[in-house]
Amino acid sequence: MSQAANGPQKTALVPASLPSASLLARSSKLAQKFVMSPGAALGLGVLVLIIFLAVLSPLISPQNPYDLSQLDILDGRLAPGSSSFDGVPYYLGTDDQGRDILSGILYGLRTSLIVGVLSAFAAATIGTSIGLIAAYIGGRVETLLMRLVDLQLSFPTILMALMMLAFLGKGLTNVVIALIIAEWATYARTVRSSALVEREKEYIEAAHCLRLPGYRILFRHLLPNCLAPVIVISTMQVARAIGLEATLSFLGLGASVTEPSLGMLISNGYQYLLSGLYWISFFPGIALLITIVAINLVGDRLRDILNPRSM
């Protein structure tokens, strides 16, 4: 009798551990697929290094390039490898204000990553919510929301960002807001397409039969099964946002002079390119290029391994 009583208790404990084990096994399998690509592994390593340098930039930078008390105009336009009058080495040279290019790049990387991640995360949150609501409710609500998405996507992203900054003004906060407004529609359309497919599956019908509330069906059932394309798009949009922020700063509509930005550093040296002072724009441009390429390599690999046809 005791064995019969204990038998059902033991078997009841087994299914509870299966989801965790299955999730762990799936994550391990995805990680193995990811590192099978040398380019993706290299991109991930470079990206981790860039994040490390950006986070620790106040500690490892030779100079705070945006503290005016540390700048000396006499050290302006020094070539890479030169030293200041006080003997301080400038490994990548200085700009026309005496700002250390290496320090400016480290601080600029932090700003670029913050802008890219914040804008991509906020745009993903807004766009994913709108896409889920449109697919779940349908009817006139879906038509209205998707026509709004079509209208948004009809404008080039850079043009939309320029219009928003012309209205909001300069500054990194306004740049983030402009990028969110310019990018949310991409998430909405992608998530709506995925949610329309998932909405017709049996587990959604079962949730309706159990009379679960709509918000629970949306965010506990539909959303987890639509996250794969969101993750891929978010990775790509981080790189895109970093490039757009640099473009806007280069045009004079992004970061102010007192805020670190790779685009602003490139803009500062643009007028000196033809006079032989290449390093002022060249090294920040290389740092920007490496960052965007590393993120895109990671995003491309995520797109391949999260593709439902390959899983």
N, C-alpha and C positions, 0 to 999 in steps of 0.2 A: 504493500500500500504506500509506503514511504517513497519507494522508487517511482511508482506511478504518479505520485503527487509531485515529486521533484522533476520528473521528465519534462512536462510542459514548461516549467520555469526555465530550464536550461535551453530549450529550443527557442523560447521567446526572447532570450538575450542575444541570439545570434544575428537576427536581422538588423538590430540596432547598430551593430558595429560595421555592417556592410557598407553604408554610404561613405563613412570616413575612410575605410580601406580602399573603396573604389575611387574616391577623390584623390587619395594619395598616390595610388597606382597610375591614375590618369595624368596627374601632374608630373610624376617621374617620367612617364612615357613622352610627354610633351617636351620636357627638359632635354631628354636624350635626343629627340628629333631636332631640337633647336641647335644643340652644339655639334650636330653632324655637319652643319654648314660652316666651313672655315671663315667665310666672310661675315656671317652673322656673329660668330663667336668673337672675331676681331672687333666688330662694331660694338658689341656689348662690353668688351674689355675697355675700349677707348671711351665709351660713354660713361662707364663707372669711374674711370680716371678723371674725366672732365667734371663729373658731379663732385668727386672728392676735392678737386682743385677749387671748384666754385664755392663749395661749402666752407672750406678752410682759407679762402682768399684773404680775410682780414689777418690771419695768423702767419701766412707764408709769403705774402706780398712784400717786396722790399720797401714799398712806399704806399701810403694812402693817396692815390692819384687825384682824389677829389677833395683833399684837405689843402686849401690854398696856402696854409702856413708852411707846408712841406714843399711847395713848388718854388723854383728859382728860375726866373726868366733867362738868366745867364746860361742855364743848362739846356736851353731850347735847341731842338734840331740836332742833337748829338747822334752820331752814327752808331750802329750796333757794335757793342764791345767797348765803347768809350767810357770814360769815367768823369764824374763831376769834378769841380774845383776842390771839393772836400774828399775826393778819392772814392766816392760811391760808384760802383760799376753799374752801367746800364747795358744789360746783355742784349736787348732788342732796340736800344736807342731811346730817344725821347721825341715828343712832338714839339710844336712851336711854343707851347706854354711851359716846357720843362717837365712835362708829365712822363713818368716812366711807362713805356709801352707795355712791358711785361706785366706790371701791376695793373695797368688799365685793362688788359685782356682778362686777367684773373677776376677782377671785379665785374667786368662786362659779361663774362660767362655766367656769373651768378644772376645778374639781372636778366639776361636772355632766357635762362632756364626757368626763372620764376615767372616771367611773362608768358612763356610758352606753356608751362604746366598749368598755371592758373586759368589762362584763357581756354585751353583745351578742356580742362575739367569742368569749368562752368558751362561752356558751350555743349559739352556732352550731356551734362545733367539736364539742361533746358531742352535740347533737341531730342534726347531719348524720351523724356517725359511726354513731349508733344507727339512724337511718333507712336508711342504706346497708346496714348489716349485716342489718337486718330484711328488706329487700327482696331482698337477694342470697341469703341462706340460706333464708328461707321456713320453712314448717312450724311446728313448735312454738315455735321461737325467735322467729319473727315474731309469732306469736300472743301469746306472753308479753310481748314488748317493746311491742307495740301496746296490749295491755290496760293495761300500766303507763302508757303515754302517755295513754290514755283516762282513767285514774284521775287523772293529774296535771291534765289539762285540765278535769276536772269541778269543780275548786276555782277560785274567782275568784283572779286574780293577786295582788291586794292582800291578800286573806285569807291566801294562801300565804306572801307576804312577811312579813306581820305575825306569823304563827306561827313562821317561821324566826327572826325577830329576837327574838321572845320567848324562844326557846331559846338563840340565839347571843349576844344582847346588842347594845348600841348600838355605833356606829362605822361608818365608811365601808367598811372591809374586809368587815364582816359584811353590810352593805347589798349589796355586789357579790355575795357568796356567795348571799344570799337571792334576788336577782334572777336569777342563773344557774339556781338550782333552780326558780324559778317560770316560766322562759321556755324552757327547752331543749325541752320537749315540742312546741312549735309548729314548730320546725325539723324535729324527727324525723318528724312526720306529713307535712309538706310534701315533704321529701326522699324519704321512702318512696314517696309517690305518684308522683313524677317517676322514681324509680329503677325502679319496677315497669314503667313504660312503656319505659324504655331497656333493661331487661334482656331484652326480647323482640326486640330489633333484631339485624341481621345482624352488626354488628361485635363484639357480645358473644359470639355463637355462634362467630365466627372466633377470638376470643381463647381460648375453651374448646377449640377444635380445635387450637390451637397449644400447649395445655397450659400456659398462663400461670398463675402462682400466683394464689390468690384475692385477696390484698392488692393485687396489681398491677392486676387487673381492677377492683377496687373504687375505688382511688384514682388510677389512671392513665386509666381508660376511663369508668367510671360517674360518678365525681365531677365531672369537667369539664363533662359534659353535664347536670348537675343544679345547676350553680352559679347560673344566672340567677335562679330563685326565691329562693335563699339570699341573694343580694345585695340583692334587693328587701326581703325580710323583715328582714334585718339593719339596713337603713336605717330602716325603720319602728320596729324594736325599740330602736334608739338613742334615738329621740325618746320612745318609751314608757318606757324605763328612766330617762331624765332626769325625766320627769313623776312616775314612781313614787318616785324618790329624793327629789324635792321634797315629795311627799305624806308620805312616811315621816319626813322631817326636820321637816315642819310638825307632825306628830303627836308629835314628841319621841322617835322611835325610830331616826332616821337619824344624821346627823352630830352630834358633840358640840359644845358651845359654843365650843371652841377651834378648830374646823375650819370652813373656809369652805364655805358651801352656800347656794344661792338659797332653798331651802326653809326653812332656818333663819332667813335674813334676813326672809322673809315672816312667819314665825312670830313673830319679835321685835316686829314692828310691828302684829300683828293686834289686840292689846288696845288700841291707840291709834287705830284707824280711826275710831271714833265720836267721838273727842275732837278731831278736826281735824288730827292728825298723820298725814296720809294717805301722805306720801312714804316712810315707813319700810318699808311693805309694797308700795306702788304701783309704784315703780320696779323693784325686784327682780322683781315679778310681770310687769311688761311685758317685762323682759329674758328671763324664762323663756318667756313666750308667743312672743316673736319667734324664739327659738332653736328651739322645737318646731315652729312653723309653717314655718320655713325648711327644717328637716330633712324634714318631711312633704311639702313641695313638691318637693324633690329626689327623695324616695322615690316619690311618685306618678308623676313623669315616668319614672323608671327602670322602674317597673312597666309603663308603657305601651310603652316602646321595647324592653323585653326580653321582651314577650309574644310567644311563638312564632307566633301567628296574624298579627302585624303585621310580622314580620321577613321 
